[in-house]
């Protein structure tokens, strides 16, 4: 999947003379973690994150009164805080590559720059999560079977056919050799939900035929209940 299909194009930007206070207010109101900084030509000149703002904020132990503190926050400009060594991604590059750039640079978002050097969007960690959920098909099927299969032609089809034989509808198939044993690959097949008795029979059948790493059923109705409520 390409970045251009998942990036946000309705961007909120600030200029270099925007105050630290205003930038902080924008981030809180819009619930975003970074702001691209553009010049009068609309060109990307930097990026400022919520971490940049936190690092520049006065200590809670400051002796400044509220008026002095507000004056300080309004006098500090984004150009004094922003990062100008910008890591970016192109719209025709893959989301996976964007994820590598974020991981390797320990950042949570990337500006998207076209071949003319213009800012055309932004892609965030949240967007990456959406891609993962979309590829995996979690909202469509709640059962995931993980296998350690022989790395040979036809092994994946055999596992998928065994699931289909019990009425499972294949939603997605993911495969990797990176974490697998030599001459094997780990395969993750997501299937539509099945009645409990049919699922038990399927698991028994799979364990007799293949090396099953695990079987897991995602209960999406539990999403709203997975919050720790502190009294």
C-alpha positions in Angstrom: 0.0 0.0 0.0 1.3 3.4 -0.9 1.6 6.4 1.4 -0.7 8.5 -0.9 -3.6 6.3 -0.1 -3.3 6.8 3.7 -1.8 10.2 4.3 -3.8 13.2 5.5 -4.0 16.0 3.0 -6.2 18.3 5.1 -3.2 19.5 7.1 -2.9 22.1 9.8 0.3 24.1 9.4 1.9 27.0 11.2 4.5 29.6 10.1 7.9 30.3 11.7 6.6 33.2 13.7 3.7 31.3 15.4 4.1 31.5 19.1 4.8 28.4 21.2 1.6 29.1 23.1 -0.6 29.2 20.0 1.1 26.0 18.6 0.4 24.2 21.9 -3.3 25.3 21.8 -3.7 24.1 18.2 -2.2 20.7 19.1 -4.5 20.2 22.1 -7.6 21.4 20.3 -7.0 19.3 17.2 -5.5 16.3 19.1 -2.4 16.1 17.0 1.2 15.5 18.0 3.1 17.6 15.4 2.8 20.6 13.1 4.5 21.2 9.8 6.1 24.6 9.6 5.8 26.4 6.2 7.2 29.7 4.9 5.3 32.5 3.1 5.6 30.4 -0.2 4.0 27.4 1.5 7.3 25.5 1.5 8.1 23.1 4.3 10.9 24.6 6.4 10.6 22.6 9.6 8.4 20.5 11.9 7.5 21.0 15.6 6.3 18.2 17.8 4.6 18.1 21.2 7.9 16.8 22.6 9.6 20.0 21.3 7.0 22.1 23.1 7.4 20.1 26.3 11.2 20.4 26.2 10.9 24.1 25.8 8.2 24.7 28.4 9.3 26.3 31.7 9.7 24.0 34.6 6.8 23.5 37.0 9.2 24.8 39.7 9.5 28.2 38.0 9.1 31.2 40.1 7.4 33.2 37.3 3.9 34.4 38.0 1.1 33.6 35.6 1.4 36.9 33.6 5.2 36.5 33.2 4.7 32.8 32.2 2.1 33.7 29.6 4.3 36.4 28.2 7.2 34.0 28.0 5.2 31.4 26.2 3.8 33.9 23.7 7.2 35.4 23.0 8.9 32.1 22.1 8.5 31.5 18.4 8.2 28.2 16.6 11.3 29.0 14.5 13.3 28.7 17.8 12.0 25.2 18.5 11.3 23.5 15.2 13.3 20.7 13.8 14.9 21.6 10.4 16.6 18.3 9.8 13.4 16.9 8.4 12.8 13.2 7.7 10.2 12.8 4.9 8.5 10.3 2.7 7.2 10.5 -0.9 3.6 9.7 -1.8 4.5 6.8 -4.1 6.6 5.0 -1.5 5.1 2.2 0.6 3.5 2.6 4.0 6.0 -0.1 5.2 8.9 2.1 4.2 7.3 5.0 6.0 7.0 2.8 9.1 10.8 2.0 8.9 11.6 5.7 8.7 9.5 6.4 11.8 11.0 3.5 13.7 14.6 4.2 12.8 14.3 7.9 13.5 12.1 7.5 16.6 9.4 9.8 15.3 5.6 9.5 15.2 4.8 11.2 11.9 6.3 12.1 8.5 5.6 15.0 6.1 4.8 13.8 2.6 6.8 15.6 -0.1 6.2 15.4 -3.8 8.9 15.5 -6.6 8.7 19.3 -6.7 9.6 19.5 -3.0 6.1 20.6 -2.0 4.3 19.5 1.2 1.2 17.6 0.1 0.3 15.6 3.2 1.4 14.0 6.5 1.3 10.4 7.6 1.3 9.4 11.3 1.6 6.3 13.5 -2.1 6.2 13.7 -2.3 5.9 9.9 0.1 3.0 10.1 -2.1 1.3 12.6 -5.1 1.7 10.3 -3.1 0.1 7.5 -2.1 -2.8 9.7 -5.8 -3.4 10.7 -6.9 -3.1 7.1 -4.4 -5.6 5.8 -5.0 -8.0 8.6 -8.8 -7.8 8.2 -9.5 -7.8 11.9 -12.9 -6.1 11.6 -14.0 -8.8 9.2 -12.7 -12.0 10.8 -11.9 -12.7 14.4 -9.9 -15.9 14.3 -6.2 -16.0 13.6 -4.2 -19.3 13.1 -0.5 -19.1 13.3 1.6 -21.9 11.7 5.2 -22.9 11.3 5.1 -24.3 7.7 7.7 -25.9 5.5 9.2 -23.3 3.2 8.1 -25.1 0.0 5.5 -24.5 -2.8 2.0 -25.5 -1.7 2.4 -25.6 2.0 0.4 -22.4 2.6 -2.4 -23.6 0.3 -2.6 -26.8 2.2 -3.2 -24.9 5.5 -5.7 -22.6 3.9 -7.6 -25.5 2.3 -7.8 -27.2 5.7 -9.5 -24.1 7.2 -11.9 -23.8 4.2 -12.8 -27.5 4.6 -14.3 -26.6 8.0 -16.3 -23.7 6.7 -13.8 -21.0 7.5 -13.6 -18.1 5.0 -10.1 -16.8 4.5 -9.8 -13.1 5.3 -6.1 -12.5 5.1 -2.7 -14.3 5.0 0.5 -12.9 6.3 3.8 -14.6 6.0 7.4 -14.0 7.3 10.7 -15.9 7.2 12.5 -13.4 9.6 11.3 -15.0 12.8 10.9 -18.6 11.5 13.2 -21.6 11.9 15.5 -22.5 9.1 13.7 -23.8 6.0 10.4 -22.8 7.4 8.2 -19.7 7.5 5.7 -18.5 9.9 2.2 -17.9 8.4 -0.7 -16.1 10.0 -4.1 -16.9 8.5 -7.1 -14.9 9.6 -10.5 -16.6 9.1 -14.2 -15.7 9.6 -15.7 -16.6 12.9 -17.0 -20.2 13.3 -19.4 -21.9 15.7 -17.5 -23.2 18.8 -17.9 -26.9 18.0 -16.7 -26.4 14.4 -13.8 -24.3 15.7 -12.7 -27.0 18.1 -12.9 -29.6 15.4 -10.9 -27.4 13.0 -8.2 -26.7 15.6 -7.9 -30.5 16.3 -7.6 -31.2 12.6 -5.0 -28.5 12.1 -2.8 -29.6 15.0 -2.8 -33.2 13.6 -1.6 -32.0 10.2 0.6 -28.9 10.8 2.8 -27.2 13.4 0.3 -24.8 14.9 2.0 -22.0 16.9 -1.3 -20.7 18.3 -5.0 -20.1 17.6 -6.4 -16.8 18.8 -9.9 -15.3 18.6 -10.3 -11.5 18.8 -13.5 -10.4 20.5 -14.2 -7.0 19.1 -17.1 -6.5 21.4 -14.5 -6.3 24.2 -12.9 -3.1 22.8 -15.1 -0.8 24.8 -14.4 -2.8 28.0 -10.6 -2.7 27.8 -10.2 0.5 29.8 -8.7 0.7 33.3 -11.1 2.8 35.3 -9.4 4.3 38.3 -11.8 5.1 41.2 
